[in-house]
Amino acid sequence: MRSGPPRPPARLLKAIAPLILTGGILLIPRPDEVQAEGWTVFAIFAGTILALILRPLPLGAIALISLTATMLSQAVEPDVALGGFGNPTIWLIVCAFFIAKGFAVTGLGTRIALGFVRLLGRRSLGLGYGMALTDVVLAPATPSNTARAGGVLFPIVRSLSTLSGSEPDDGTRRRLGAYLTLSSFHVNAVTSAMFATAMAANPVIQQLAGDQGVSLSWAKWALAASVPGIVSLIVVPLLLYRVFPPGLRDTPEAPREATRRLAELGPVARAEKLMIATVVLLLLLWSLGDQVLGVSPTVSAFVGVCVLLIAGVLSWDDLLAERAAWDTLVWFAVLIMLAGQLQELGFIGWFSGQIASGVDGMSWQVAFVILTLVYFAAHYLFASNTAHVTAMYAAFLTTAIAVGAPPELAALVLAFESSLFASLTHYATGPAPVLFGAGYVTLGEWWRMGALIGAVNVAIWMVVGGAWFRLLGFW
């Protein structure tokens, strides 16, 4: 007996949905404030964002199709459409991926993590703080939050959990593994917010803010994020320890295991020393180079990569093999081009006006709080920080400034939220599926803790951060 027509393959539905959305947008009435080309670019942009969420194809393939559609539509000339590949922000991100590769190639990232475990790991709370300190040390030179949380921290979390008799599928997951998994994940969202080079979308935010006349230098970003970031790094592991406690509180075997593994690594190798020196040089250049030497952050990043190549820490084959960097180059370039054209063709200004009308008549303080909360909660709809940033950051920043919020305050708060909202779901950002997929935390636990930690982080960065920003003169 036939049960009905066969259901279309899920991949086909995922592929068709962005096309339907794009076509639907092109059919609805167009506001006069937006040029016709701007409406076409928005339709392609919206379809691209939906495709990035549904993932019918790899990100690079989606971006290439969108780029081709933009040129075929004649909404943007080919030289403009391809101009994103020459964007300095894109190459800063690519270089930072290469620099992060040095941590993996030399083993320096693992050594740092094991060092903190040996120092702080006698209790499970100490292990949580050890993972947090590792993340914050790696964050300034690691733009991939997935590389930090999934590539460096998670293997150590998994090893420590197994060593303590905590496994995901035998009833012992809450013994230690669940706590360390959630603590590492939520701390990663905080460290991603603390540095302009700690998350791939942050340099994009710098450019989008610059388009609105707001300069967010590396040093300004780090200074503004320092106080609320430190408070969050203290509060998050402790709060999880209280509301989602591990069954095992004392972990005397963890420092011993870390000591054993450090002994296997041996003394600090020449390549690791060169890596440390290069990172110190980069932090100095990113902090002072632009103001003192006139060297831009992108040029500084290229200097760091060249130093690692000349010193032999990295080889050209290492760079060629870093697929994430080249993949990011392709799809980030297209997204930045589309976002820039939305601004250029009047769409962002019109859309911001629509949002502003919803908070018309309110004081800027109340309107700004509402805007930031809406921006934060909207991440439930996204599976990528970058997709969210490119879709909404410019519009919300423009709106916040239009309702009277101080430009630097608005740009920074929205920038920090663009990392903090990664806490919300098990698909919110790259590290989420890696850590959730280990099986230590159930879906319900992940979402409940995500909502709680997200709310706590918003409170910290709005209240403590707001007072700090006031002291710094941002409002």
BELZITA-V910018 format. One record per backbone hydrogen bond with DSSP energy under -1.0 kcal/mol. CO is the residue of the C=O (numbers start at 1). NH is the residue of the N-H. E is the energy in kcal/mol with one decimal. If there is no record, write none. Layout:
BEGIN
co->[CO	CO]
nh->[NH	NH]
e->[E	E]
END
This chain:
BEGIN
co->[9	10	11	12	13	16	17	18	19	20	21	22	31	35	36	37	38	39	40	41	42	43	44	45	46	47	48	49	50	51	58	59	60	61	62	63	64	65	66	67	68	69	77	78	82	83	84	87	88	89	90	91	92	93	94	95	96	97	100	101	102	103	107	108	109	110	111	112	113	114	115	116	117	122	123	124	125	126	127	128	129	130	131	132	133	134	135	138	139	143	144	145	146	146	148	148	149	153	154	155	156	157	158	159	160	161	162	172	173	174	175	176	177	178	179	180	181	182	183	184	185	186	187	188	195	199	201	202	203	204	205	206	207	209	209	210	217	218	219	220	221	222	225	226	227	228	229	230	231	232	235	236	237	238	239	240	249	251	253	254	255	256	257	258	259	260	261	262	269	270	271	272	273	274	275	276	277	278	279	280	281	282	283	284	285	288	289	289	289	296	297	298	299	300	301	302	303	304	305	306	307	308	308	315	316	317	321	322	323	324	325	326	327	328	329	330	331	332	333	334	335	336	337	338	339	340	341	342	342	343	345	346	347	348	349	350	351	352	353	355	356	359	363	364	365	366	367	368	369	370	371	372	373	374	376	377	378	379	384	385	386	387	388	389	392	393	394	395	396	397	398	399	400	401	406	407	408	409	410	411	412	413	414	416	416	417	419	420	421	429	431	432	433	436	442	443	444	445	446	447	448	449	450	451	452	453	454	455	456	457	458	459	460	463	464	465	466	467	468	469]
nh->[13	14	15	16	17	20	21	22	23	24	25	26	34	39	40	41	42	43	44	45	46	47	48	49	50	51	52	53	54	55	62	63	64	65	66	67	68	69	70	71	72	73	81	82	85	86	87	91	92	93	94	95	96	97	98	99	100	101	104	105	106	109	111	112	113	114	115	116	117	118	119	120	121	251	127	128	129	130	131	132	133	134	135	136	137	138	139	141	142	200	148	149	150	151	152	153	154	157	158	159	160	161	162	163	164	166	165	175	178	247	248	180	181	182	183	184	185	186	187	188	189	190	191	192	198	202	205	206	207	208	209	210	211	212	214	213	221	222	223	224	225	226	229	230	231	232	233	234	235	236	239	240	241	242	243	244	124	254	257	258	259	260	261	262	263	264	265	266	273	274	275	276	277	278	279	280	281	282	283	284	285	286	287	288	289	292	293	294	295	300	301	302	303	304	305	306	307	308	309	310	311	313	314	319	320	321	323	326	327	328	329	330	331	332	333	334	335	336	337	338	339	340	341	342	343	344	345	347	348	346	35	350	351	352	353	354	355	356	357	358	359	362	367	368	369	370	371	372	373	374	375	376	377	378	379	380	381	382	388	389	390	391	392	393	396	397	398	399	400	401	402	403	405	404	410	411	412	413	414	415	416	417	418	419	420	421	422	423	424	432	435	436	437	439	446	447	448	449	450	451	452	453	454	455	456	457	458	459	460	461	462	463	465	467	468	469	470	471	472	474]
e->[-1.9	-2.4	-1.9	-2.2	-2.3	-2.4	-2.5	-2.5	-2.5	-2.7	-2.3	-1.7	-1.2	-1.7	-1.8	-2.6	-2.2	-2.1	-2.2	-2.9	-3.3	-2.2	-2.2	-2.6	-2.3	-2.2	-2.4	-1.6	-2.7	-2.8	-2.3	-2.5	-2.3	-2.2	-2.3	-2.7	-2.3	-2.6	-2.3	-1.9	-2.7	-2.2	-2.9	-2.6	-1.4	-1.8	-1.5	-1.4	-1.9	-1.8	-2.2	-2.5	-2.1	-1.9	-1.7	-2.4	-2.5	-1.6	-1.1	-2.9	-2.3	-1.3	-2.1	-2.4	-2.0	-2.6	-2.2	-1.9	-2.0	-2.5	-1.6	-2.9	-2.2	-2.8	-1.9	-1.9	-2.1	-2.4	-2.3	-1.7	-2.7	-2.0	-2.2	-2.4	-1.8	-2.1	-2.1	-1.1	-1.6	-1.2	-1.8	-2.5	-2.4	-1.0	-1.0	-2.6	-2.0	-2.6	-3.1	-1.9	-2.8	-2.3	-2.3	-2.4	-1.5	-2.9	-1.7	-1.7	-2.5	-2.4	-2.8	-2.3	-2.3	-2.3	-2.8	-2.4	-2.1	-2.7	-2.2	-1.6	-1.1	-1.1	-2.7	-1.8	-1.6	-1.9	-2.1	-2.2	-1.8	-2.8	-3.0	-2.1	-2.0	-1.1	-2.5	-1.8	-2.6	-2.5	-2.6	-2.6	-2.2	-1.0	-2.2	-2.5	-2.2	-2.4	-2.4	-1.7	-2.6	-2.9	-3.3	-2.4	-1.8	-1.3	-2.9	-2.5	-2.6	-1.3	-2.5	-2.6	-2.6	-2.3	-2.4	-2.4	-2.0	-1.7	-1.6	-1.4	-2.1	-2.4	-2.0	-2.5	-2.5	-2.3	-2.2	-2.3	-2.3	-2.5	-2.6	-2.1	-2.5	-3.3	-1.7	-2.9	-1.5	-3.2	-1.4	-1.1	-2.1	-2.4	-2.1	-2.1	-2.3	-2.1	-2.1	-2.6	-2.5	-2.0	-2.2	-3.0	-2.5	-1.4	-1.8	-1.6	-2.5	-2.2	-2.2	-1.3	-2.9	-2.3	-2.2	-1.5	-2.2	-2.6	-1.4	-1.6	-2.1	-2.9	-1.9	-2.6	-2.8	-2.6	-2.2	-2.0	-1.6	-2.6	-2.7	-1.4	-1.4	-1.1	-1.6	-1.8	-3.0	-2.6	-1.6	-1.6	-2.0	-2.9	-1.7	-1.2	-1.2	-1.7	-2.7	-2.7	-2.1	-2.2	-2.5	-2.6	-2.2	-2.4	-2.6	-2.4	-2.7	-1.8	-1.6	-1.8	-2.0	-1.6	-1.8	-2.7	-2.8	-1.6	-2.4	-1.9	-2.5	-2.7	-2.5	-2.2	-2.6	-2.4	-2.0	-1.9	-2.3	-1.2	-2.7	-2.7	-2.3	-2.6	-2.1	-1.6	-2.8	-2.4	-1.2	-1.6	-2.2	-2.3	-1.7	-1.7	-1.4	-1.1	-2.6	-3.1	-1.8	-1.8	-2.4	-2.3	-2.4	-2.7	-2.0	-2.5	-2.2	-3.0	-2.4	-2.2	-2.5	-2.8	-2.3	-2.2	-2.6	-2.9	-2.0	-2.8	-2.2	-2.1	-2.2	-3.3	-1.9	-2.0	-1.9	-2.7]
END
